[in-house]
Amino acid sequence: MKIRELLRYEIWSKRTTRKILAAFSVVFVVLVLGFFAFHEIDLYWLTKGERAAAKAALQRVDALQNADSLSDEEFEARRKETESAIDAAERVAKTKKDQFTYFELCLCSMDPELRRMKAIEQRLVEQGKLHGSQDQWEWYQQDKIRTILEAHADCLDLHKKLD
């Protein structure tokens, strides 16, 4: 073949360029839409396993709420059961929503422990075994009450989310 014969064949045309650009555009749009879909699912989807584990852990936390009459050993045993249920919820967390639910469970589990500590401290103050200035004690109690109320609000939000 001579050079003149080779030059007659058009290797790359405008039509070929348009086809390639169209294919790249379609692939790019599909990838972008897929990324945004994955991101939205990750932020707003609570998986079935996490929902079940969180419900079980929340039931354990609720059981601790009414544990004022328990001895220290019984309370500690129930608290450890609650911790293991919360750890199970952490293990099944897959999405960001699952991880946020686990975090809310941790905050919610603080509520019964703080209430128990507040009752014990109050008993010690009444017995005269815990001393401190009245101002310090009032500030400390107000801070503890605020924390208890926040933890209780987290529990209520979690109940709404899981039901």
Secondary structure, DSSP 8 states (H G I E B T S, - for coil): --HHHHHHS--S-HHHHHHHHHHHHHHHHHHHHHHHHHHHHHHH---HHHHHHHHHHHHHHHHHHT-TTS-HHHHHHHHHHHHHHHHHHHHT--SHHHHHHHHHHHHHHHHHHHHHHHHHHHHHHHHT-S---HHHHHHHHHHHHHHHHHHHHHHHHHHHHH-
